[in-house]
Amino acid sequence: MFWKRITLFRLLGFEVKIDLSWLLLALLVTWTLARGVFPAYFPQLSPETYWWMGVSGTAGLLLSIIFHELCHSLVARRYGLAIKGITLFIFGGVAEMEDEPPSPKAEFLMAVAGPVASIVLALLLATAYTTTQQIGFPIAIVGVLYYLAYLNFLLAVFNLVPAFPLDGGRMLRAALWGWRRNIRWATRISSAAGSGFGLALIILAVLAVLQGNFIVGMWWFLIGMFIRTAAGMSYQRLLMQQTLRGERVRRFMNASPVTVPRSISLQQLVEDYVYRYQHKMFPVVDNSTLAGCVTTREVKAVAREQWARRTVAEVFKPCSGANTIAADADALEALSLMMRTGVSRLMVVERGQLVGIIALKDLLQFFSLKLELEEQQP
């Protein structure tokens, strides 16, 4: 879902990040407002004013999305859900939950918090628009307030569509979950609704393009594809969590991992280990004790002509909690750590001793096989 993310600030304990894809959205929104929307609704202003209105409208959109996702996050925290942060990306924003809600009630309240926040913000902005218009504020300020009020109302309405993973889809899942007491069934139904809604948007996009409205069609197509993909991924994520929860890392780890001694040269490391086993990270071990790890990143930092003279001991680094895990830890915890850090292999450590390595591909293969066998059962 995400490209490179940059942390903007912390708000009420949550890390607010911006995905680089959001910059594309910001540019498109600013251009659309400055060249199309504001000149159409508020004519006879200078081009510079329209551009300032466009920038202000985009900044207001940024803050509106943060407020929407913050309300989700606050309710989630109230019910003990861990939120990794709030990330803004090209299709809006998302509060990154590490697990599923603990109950249908928690799911519903967390989902409805976003649209309610957007409606409240829309009403406040509408009041500000009316007040500033009556007082006689500059038309540029009045226009931006009008746009932001309308935008937040639109944001609330769109998110109330009962299509997972939109807020309305989460509310639908909560209702189905509470009815049948089966989150897997509820997720499958609400995800199917999300997939269908995404398909409907794609069809509308094609019709818009055929009518000559390419820009609108492009956005409907991208949003439809995103919703359709996210719906399927959400269901797969739930299945993965249910499959791995309770399983121990020890079950999936390779108990005889490939290790490297600190005495070999970087040339030997590359030729005999990296190219042979095709891993980007190798544990450095002294008599079964994990001394650290060496990655291709450290090798690339050394000039190619020095590889034969430099040794692993000179470049390897101590291991951190981002690439180690205990053998008796939950496999779901290992998967979450891999997703959070972007690494595909974790070193399994007990009392400082390297006892194995667990790889993402092994977890995915287990999930695929178990799901296939269970689906064959009546």
Contacts in CASP RR format, 6 or more apart in sequence:
PFRMAT RR
TARGET T0000
AUTHOR 0000-0000-0000
METHOD contacts of the structure
MODEL  1
MFWKRITLFRLLGFEVKIDLSWLLLALLVTWTLARGVFPAYFPQLSPETY
WWMGVSGTAGLLLSIIFHELCHSLVARRYGLAIKGITLFIFGGVAEMEDE
PPSPKAEFLMAVAGPVASIVLALLLATAYTTTQQIGFPIAIVGVLYYLAY
LNFLLAVFNLVPAFPLDGGRMLRAALWGWRRNIRWATRISSAAGSGFGLA
LIILAVLAVLQGNFIVGMWWFLIGMFIRTAAGMSYQRLLMQQTLRGERVR
RFMNASPVTVPRSISLQQLVEDYVYRYQHKMFPVVDNSTLAGCVTTREVK
AVAREQWARRTVAEVFKPCSGANTIAADADALEALSLMMRTGVSRLMVVE
RGQLVGIIALKDLLQFFSLKLELEEQQP
1 89 0 8 1.000
1 94 0 8 1.000
1 230 0 8 1.000
2 19 0 8 1.000
2 21 0 8 1.000
2 87 0 8 1.000
2 89 0 8 1.000
3 19 0 8 1.000
3 20 0 8 1.000
3 21 0 8 1.000
3 89 0 8 1.000
4 19 0 8 1.000
4 20 0 8 1.000
5 17 0 8 1.000
5 18 0 8 1.000
5 19 0 8 1.000
5 20 0 8 1.000
5 87 0 8 1.000
6 17 0 8 1.000
6 18 0 8 1.000
6 20 0 8 1.000
7 15 0 8 1.000
7 16 0 8 1.000
7 17 0 8 1.000
8 16 0 8 1.000
8 17 0 8 1.000
8 18 0 8 1.000
9 16 0 8 1.000
10 16 0 8 1.000
11 66 0 8 1.000
11 70 0 8 1.000
11 86 0 8 1.000
12 70 0 8 1.000
12 74 0 8 1.000
14 70 0 8 1.000
14 73 0 8 1.000
14 83 0 8 1.000
14 85 0 8 1.000
14 86 0 8 1.000
14 95 0 8 1.000
15 84 0 8 1.000
15 85 0 8 1.000
15 86 0 8 1.000
16 66 0 8 1.000
16 85 0 8 1.000
16 86 0 8 1.000
16 88 0 8 1.000
17 85 0 8 1.000
17 86 0 8 1.000
17 87 0 8 1.000
17 88 0 8 1.000
18 87 0 8 1.000
18 88 0 8 1.000
18 89 0 8 1.000
19 87 0 8 1.000
19 88 0 8 1.000
19 89 0 8 1.000
19 90 0 8 1.000
21 89 0 8 1.000
21 90 0 8 1.000
22 88 0 8 1.000
22 89 0 8 1.000
22 90 0 8 1.000
22 92 0 8 1.000
24 90 0 8 1.000
25 90 0 8 1.000
25 91 0 8 1.000
25 92 0 8 1.000
26 58 0 8 1.000
26 62 0 8 1.000
29 54 0 8 1.000
29 57 0 8 1.000
29 58 0 8 1.000
29 61 0 8 1.000
30 51 0 8 1.000
30 54 0 8 1.000
30 55 0 8 1.000
30 57 0 8 1.000
30 58 0 8 1.000
33 50 0 8 1.000
33 53 0 8 1.000
33 54 0 8 1.000
33 57 0 8 1.000
33 58 0 8 1.000
33 147 0 8 1.000
34 47 0 8 1.000
34 50 0 8 1.000
34 51 0 8 1.000
34 53 0 8 1.000
34 54 0 8 1.000
34 55 0 8 1.000
35 50 0 8 1.000
37 147 0 8 1.000
38 45 0 8 1.000
38 50 0 8 1.000
38 53 0 8 1.000
38 54 0 8 1.000
38 143 0 8 1.000
38 147 0 8 1.000
39 45 0 8 1.000
39 50 0 8 1.000
41 143 0 8 1.000
41 146 0 8 1.000
42 53 0 8 1.000
42 139 0 8 1.000
42 140 0 8 1.000
42 143 0 8 1.000
45 53 0 8 1.000
45 139 0 8 1.000
45 140 0 8 1.000
49 140 0 8 1.000
52 140 0 8 1.000
53 140 0 8 1.000
53 143 0 8 1.000
53 144 0 8 1.000
54 144 0 8 1.000
56 144 0 8 1.000
57 144 0 8 1.000
57 147 0 8 1.000
57 148 0 8 1.000
60 144 0 8 1.000
60 148 0 8 1.000
61 148 0 8 1.000
61 151 0 8 1.000
62 88 0 8 1.000
64 118 0 8 1.000
64 121 0 8 1.000
64 148 0 8 1.000
64 151 0 8 1.000
64 152 0 8 1.000
64 155 0 8 1.000
65 88 0 8 1.000
65 92 0 8 1.000
65 93 0 8 1.000
65 155 0 8 1.000
66 86 0 8 1.000
66 88 0 8 1.000
67 117 0 8 1.000
67 118 0 8 1.000
67 121 0 8 1.000
68 93 0 8 1.000
68 114 0 8 1.000
68 117 0 8 1.000
68 118 0 8 1.000
68 121 0 8 1.000
68 155 0 8 1.000
68 159 0 8 1.000
69 86 0 8 1.000
69 93 0 8 1.000
69 94 0 8 1.000
69 95 0 8 1.000
69 114 0 8 1.000
70 86 0 8 1.000
70 95 0 8 1.000
70 117 0 8 1.000
71 113 0 8 1.000
71 114 0 8 1.000
71 116 0 8 1.000
71 117 0 8 1.000
72 95 0 8 1.000
72 110 0 8 1.000
72 111 0 8 1.000
72 113 0 8 1.000
72 114 0 8 1.000
72 167 0 8 1.000
73 83 0 8 1.000
73 85 0 8 1.000
73 86 0 8 1.000
73 95 0 8 1.000
74 113 0 8 1.000
75 106 0 8 1.000
75 109 0 8 1.000
75 110 0 8 1.000
75 113 0 8 1.000
76 83 0 8 1.000
76 95 0 8 1.000
76 97 0 8 1.000
76 101 0 8 1.000
76 106 0 8 1.000
76 110 0 8 1.000
77 83 0 8 1.000
79 101 0 8 1.000
79 102 0 8 1.000
79 103 0 8 1.000
79 106 0 8 1.000
79 109 0 8 1.000
79 110 0 8 1.000
80 102 0 8 1.000
81 97 0 8 1.000
81 98 0 8 1.000
81 99 0 8 1.000
81 101 0 8 1.000
81 102 0 8 1.000
81 106 0 8 1.000
81 110 0 8 1.000
82 97 0 8 1.000
82 98 0 8 1.000
82 99 0 8 1.000
83 95 0 8 1.000
83 96 0 8 1.000
83 97 0 8 1.000
83 98 0 8 1.000
84 96 0 8 1.000
84 97 0 8 1.000
84 98 0 8 1.000
84 340 0 8 1.000
85 95 0 8 1.000
85 96 0 8 1.000
86 93 0 8 1.000
86 94 0 8 1.000
86 95 0 8 1.000
86 96 0 8 1.000
87 93 0 8 1.000
87 94 0 8 1.000
87 96 0 8 1.000
90 222 0 8 1.000
91 222 0 8 1.000
91 223 0 8 1.000
91 226 0 8 1.000
98 336 0 8 1.000
99 241 0 8 1.000
100 107 0 8 1.000
100 183 0 8 1.000
100 238 0 8 1.000
100 241 0 8 1.000
101 107 0 8 1.000
101 110 0 8 1.000
101 174 0 8 1.000
104 174 0 8 1.000
104 175 0 8 1.000
104 177 0 8 1.000
104 178 0 8 1.000
105 174 0 8 1.000
107 170 0 8 1.000
107 171 0 8 1.000
107 173 0 8 1.000
107 174 0 8 1.000
107 177 0 8 1.000
108 170 0 8 1.000
108 171 0 8 1.000
108 174 0 8 1.000
108 175 0 8 1.000
110 170 0 8 1.000
111 167 0 8 1.000
111 168 0 8 1.000
111 169 0 8 1.000
111 170 0 8 1.000
111 171 0 8 1.000
111 174 0 8 1.000
112 167 0 8 1.000
112 171 0 8 1.000
114 156 0 8 1.000
114 159 0 8 1.000
114 167 0 8 1.000
115 155 0 8 1.000
115 156 0 8 1.000
115 157 0 8 1.000
115 159 0 8 1.000
115 160 0 8 1.000
115 167 0 8 1.000
115 168 0 8 1.000
116 156 0 8 1.000
118 152 0 8 1.000
118 153 0 8 1.000
118 155 0 8 1.000
118 156 0 8 1.000
118 159 0 8 1.000
119 152 0 8 1.000
119 153 0 8 1.000
119 156 0 8 1.000
121 152 0 8 1.000
122 149 0 8 1.000
122 150 0 8 1.000
122 151 0 8 1.000
122 152 0 8 1.000
122 153 0 8 1.000
122 156 0 8 1.000
123 149 0 8 1.000
125 145 0 8 1.000
125 148 0 8 1.000
125 149 0 8 1.000
125 152 0 8 1.000
126 149 0 8 1.000
128 145 0 8 1.000
128 149 0 8 1.000
129 142 0 8 1.000
129 143 0 8 1.000
129 145 0 8 1.000
129 146 0 8 1.000
129 149 0 8 1.000
132 141 0 8 1.000
132 142 0 8 1.000
132 145 0 8 1.000
133 142 0 8 1.000
136 142 0 8 1.000
158 166 0 8 1.000
159 166 0 8 1.000
159 167 0 8 1.000
159 168 0 8 1.000
160 166 0 8 1.000
160 167 0 8 1.000
160 168 0 8 1.000
160 171 0 8 1.000
161 168 0 8 1.000
161 169 0 8 1.000
161 197 0 8 1.000
162 168 0 8 1.000
162 169 0 8 1.000
162 171 0 8 1.000
162 172 0 8 1.000
162 190 0 8 1.000
162 193 0 8 1.000
163 169 0 8 1.000
163 190 0 8 1.000
163 193 0 8 1.000
163 194 0 8 1.000
163 196 0 8 1.000
163 197 0 8 1.000
163 198 0 8 1.000
163 227 0 8 1.000
163 231 0 8 1.000
164 170 0 8 1.000
164 172 0 8 1.000
164 173 0 8 1.000
164 187 0 8 1.000
164 190 0 8 1.000
164 191 0 8 1.000
164 193 0 8 1.000
164 194 0 8 1.000
164 231 0 8 1.000
164 234 0 8 1.000
165 194 0 8 1.000
165 227 0 8 1.000
165 230 0 8 1.000
165 231 0 8 1.000
165 234 0 8 1.000
166 194 0 8 1.000
166 197 0 8 1.000
166 227 0 8 1.000
169 190 0 8 1.000
169 193 0 8 1.000
169 194 0 8 1.000
170 190 0 8 1.000
172 189 0 8 1.000
172 190 0 8 1.000
172 193 0 8 1.000
173 183 0 8 1.000
173 186 0 8 1.000
173 187 0 8 1.000
173 189 0 8 1.000
173 190 0 8 1.000
174 186 0 8 1.000
176 185 0 8 1.000
176 186 0 8 1.000
176 189 0 8 1.000
176 190 0 8 1.000
177 183 0 8 1.000
177 186 0 8 1.000
178 186 0 8 1.000
179 186 0 8 1.000
180 186 0 8 1.000
183 238 0 8 1.000
184 238 0 8 1.000
184 239 0 8 1.000
184 242 0 8 1.000
187 234 0 8 1.000
187 235 0 8 1.000
187 238 0 8 1.000
188 235 0 8 1.000
191 231 0 8 1.000
191 232 0 8 1.000
191 234 0 8 1.000
191 235 0 8 1.000
192 231 0 8 1.000
193 231 0 8 1.000
194 227 0 8 1.000
194 228 0 8 1.000
194 231 0 8 1.000
195 227 0 8 1.000
195 228 0 8 1.000
195 231 0 8 1.000
195 232 0 8 1.000
196 228 0 8 1.000
196 231 0 8 1.000
197 224 0 8 1.000
197 227 0 8 1.000
198 223 0 8 1.000
198 224 0 8 1.000
198 225 0 8 1.000
198 227 0 8 1.000
198 228 0 8 1.000
198 231 0 8 1.000
199 224 0 8 1.000
199 228 0 8 1.000
201 220 0 8 1.000
201 221 0 8 1.000
201 223 0 8 1.000
201 224 0 8 1.000
201 227 0 8 1.000
202 220 0 8 1.000
202 221 0 8 1.000
202 224 0 8 1.000
202 225 0 8 1.000
202 228 0 8 1.000
204 217 0 8 1.000
204 220 0 8 1.000
205 216 0 8 1.000
205 217 0 8 1.000
205 218 0 8 1.000
205 219 0 8 1.000
205 220 0 8 1.000
205 221 0 8 1.000
205 224 0 8 1.000
206 217 0 8 1.000
206 221 0 8 1.000
208 214 0 8 1.000
208 216 0 8 1.000
208 217 0 8 1.000
208 220 0 8 1.000
209 217 0 8 1.000
209 218 0 8 1.000
239 367 0 8 1.000
239 371 0 8 1.000
240 335 0 8 1.000
240 367 0 8 1.000
241 332 0 8 1.000
243 366 0 8 1.000
243 367 0 8 1.000
243 370 0 8 1.000
243 371 0 8 1.000
244 330 0 8 1.000
244 331 0 8 1.000
244 332 0 8 1.000
244 335 0 8 1.000
244 363 0 8 1.000
244 366 0 8 1.000
244 367 0 8 1.000
245 330 0 8 1.000
245 331 0 8 1.000
245 332 0 8 1.000
246 330 0 8 1.000
246 331 0 8 1.000
246 332 0 8 1.000
247 330 0 8 1.000
247 331 0 8 1.000
247 332 0 8 1.000
248 327 0 8 1.000
248 328 0 8 1.000
248 329 0 8 1.000
248 330 0 8 1.000
248 331 0 8 1.000
249 325 0 8 1.000
249 326 0 8 1.000
249 327 0 8 1.000
249 328 0 8 1.000
249 329 0 8 1.000
249 330 0 8 1.000
249 331 0 8 1.000
249 333 0 8 1.000
249 334 0 8 1.000
249 346 0 8 1.000
249 348 0 8 1.000
249 358 0 8 1.000
250 327 0 8 1.000
250 328 0 8 1.000
250 348 0 8 1.000
251 331 0 8 1.000
252 331 0 8 1.000
252 334 0 8 1.000
252 358 0 8 1.000
252 362 0 8 1.000
252 363 0 8 1.000
252 366 0 8 1.000
253 327 0 8 1.000
253 348 0 8 1.000
253 355 0 8 1.000
253 356 0 8 1.000
253 357 0 8 1.000
253 358 0 8 1.000
254 356 0 8 1.000
254 357 0 8 1.000
254 358 0 8 1.000
254 359 0 8 1.000
254 362 0 8 1.000
255 355 0 8 1.000
255 356 0 8 1.000
256 356 0 8 1.000
257 283 0 8 1.000
257 347 0 8 1.000
257 354 0 8 1.000
257 356 0 8 1.000
257 357 0 8 1.000
258 273 0 8 1.000
258 277 0 8 1.000
258 279 0 8 1.000
258 282 0 8 1.000
259 282 0 8 1.000
259 283 0 8 1.000
259 284 0 8 1.000
259 285 0 8 1.000
259 354 0 8 1.000
260 269 0 8 1.000
260 273 0 8 1.000
260 282 0 8 1.000
260 283 0 8 1.000
260 284 0 8 1.000
260 285 0 8 1.000
260 294 0 8 1.000
260 312 0 8 1.000
261 284 0 8 1.000
261 285 0 8 1.000
261 286 0 8 1.000
261 312 0 8 1.000
262 284 0 8 1.000
262 286 0 8 1.000
262 291 0 8 1.000
262 311 0 8 1.000
262 312 0 8 1.000
262 313 0 8 1.000
262 316 0 8 1.000
263 311 0 8 1.000
263 312 0 8 1.000
263 313 0 8 1.000
264 272 0 8 1.000
264 311 0 8 1.000
264 312 0 8 1.000
265 307 0 8 1.000
265 308 0 8 1.000
265 309 0 8 1.000
265 310 0 8 1.000
265 311 0 8 1.000
265 312 0 8 1.000
266 299 0 8 1.000
266 302 0 8 1.000
266 306 0 8 1.000
266 307 0 8 1.000
266 308 0 8 1.000
266 310 0 8 1.000
266 311 0 8 1.000
266 312 0 8 1.000
266 315 0 8 1.000
267 307 0 8 1.000
267 308 0 8 1.000
269 282 0 8 1.000
269 294 0 8 1.000
269 299 0 8 1.000
269 312 0 8 1.000
270 299 0 8 1.000
270 307 0 8 1.000
273 279 0 8 1.000
273 282 0 8 1.000
274 280 0 8 1.000
274 282 0 8 1.000
274 296 0 8 1.000
274 299 0 8 1.000
279 345 0 8 1.000
280 295 0 8 1.000
280 296 0 8 1.000
280 297 0 8 1.000
281 293 0 8 1.000
281 294 0 8 1.000
281 295 0 8 1.000
281 296 0 8 1.000
281 323 0 8 1.000
281 343 0 8 1.000
281 345 0 8 1.000
282 293 0 8 1.000
282 294 0 8 1.000
282 295 0 8 1.000
283 290 0 8 1.000
283 292 0 8 1.000
283 293 0 8 1.000
283 319 0 8 1.000
283 347 0 8 1.000
283 354 0 8 1.000
283 357 0 8 1.000
284 290 0 8 1.000
284 291 0 8 1.000
284 292 0 8 1.000
284 293 0 8 1.000
284 294 0 8 1.000
284 312 0 8 1.000
284 316 0 8 1.000
285 291 0 8 1.000
285 354 0 8 1.000
288 353 0 8 1.000
288 354 0 8 1.000
289 352 0 8 1.000
289 353 0 8 1.000
289 354 0 8 1.000
290 319 0 8 1.000
290 324 0 8 1.000
290 347 0 8 1.000
290 349 0 8 1.000
290 352 0 8 1.000
290 353 0 8 1.000
290 354 0 8 1.000
291 316 0 8 1.000
291 318 0 8 1.000
292 316 0 8 1.000
292 317 0 8 1.000
292 318 0 8 1.000
292 319 0 8 1.000
293 316 0 8 1.000
293 317 0 8 1.000
293 319 0 8 1.000
293 323 0 8 1.000
293 347 0 8 1.000
294 312 0 8 1.000
294 315 0 8 1.000
294 316 0 8 1.000
294 317 0 8 1.000
298 315 0 8 1.000
298 316 0 8 1.000
298 317 0 8 1.000
299 307 0 8 1.000
299 315 0 8 1.000
301 315 0 8 1.000
302 310 0 8 1.000
302 315 0 8 1.000
319 347 0 8 1.000
319 349 0 8 1.000
322 337 0 8 1.000
322 341 0 8 1.000
322 343 0 8 1.000
323 341 0 8 1.000
323 343 0 8 1.000
323 345 0 8 1.000
323 346 0 8 1.000
323 347 0 8 1.000
324 346 0 8 1.000
324 347 0 8 1.000
324 348 0 8 1.000
324 349 0 8 1.000
325 333 0 8 1.000
325 334 0 8 1.000
325 337 0 8 1.000
325 346 0 8 1.000
325 347 0 8 1.000
325 348 0 8 1.000
325 349 0 8 1.000
325 358 0 8 1.000
326 348 0 8 1.000
326 349 0 8 1.000
326 350 0 8 1.000
327 348 0 8 1.000
327 349 0 8 1.000
327 350 0 8 1.000
327 355 0 8 1.000
327 356 0 8 1.000
331 358 0 8 1.000
331 363 0 8 1.000
334 346 0 8 1.000
334 358 0 8 1.000
334 363 0 8 1.000
335 360 0 8 1.000
335 363 0 8 1.000
337 343 0 8 1.000
337 346 0 8 1.000
338 344 0 8 1.000
338 346 0 8 1.000
338 360 0 8 1.000
344 359 0 8 1.000
344 360 0 8 1.000
344 361 0 8 1.000
345 357 0 8 1.000
345 358 0 8 1.000
345 359 0 8 1.000
345 360 0 8 1.000
346 357 0 8 1.000
346 358 0 8 1.000
347 354 0 8 1.000
347 356 0 8 1.000
347 357 0 8 1.000
348 354 0 8 1.000
348 355 0 8 1.000
348 356 0 8 1.000
348 357 0 8 1.000
348 358 0 8 1.000
349 355 0 8 1.000
END
